[in-house]
Amino acid sequence: MEIVIVGTPEFTLGFQLAGISTLYNPEDDEAMASTLRGLLNNKNVGVVVIDSATQAALPERLRERLSTSVSPTVLGIGTEEDTTLRDTIRKAIGVDLWK
């Protein structure tokens, strides 16, 4: 299974330097959504890493699909504080671990 990085060239550069070779740099929001839909249907992809700010700008229906996807697992990372992981854990176990 592959690890795939999706985002701007600035976002994907560090991953490329770390040795990950499957990178996508869509030009606009429509291309980003199309790329992510394609990756969700790709059986060879195990993990998709995306900038959390880019993920927040996606259509809500696609964001929901990304957040519930198990294979591939979609990880939104970024510099801003993101409560998605916190909310997911709280929903799964019923306890807020950050308190």
Steps between C-alpha positions, in 0.01 A plus 500: 500500500620846411521824692379789284548870568255752351539876517691802386863460391609669823303247708622193311868603481593377849341163434683475169829570677412225750476252212130482421467494126123499444405867510213693348495878457155586361473847348161605641219391733320302231815308407567440872153351552535284189842373608374409847194319362729296277728412791206387712419243231861384454556165675881547498485809724514443875555851636423842351659802666345840427543849640223561754433850360451351153276231644284762670444674165360186334128447445333368817388174344858418394639604842255263667601217268869568570449505876313169504728318259687206652684386190665723409537684827504875440714714731459875502807670644597862521621788709160612627338328796267235366238336718399233247708226663381610844136490389543160334651348816228657716229353276665157493559453873271760653776678692695817422861394559629856475326608824 
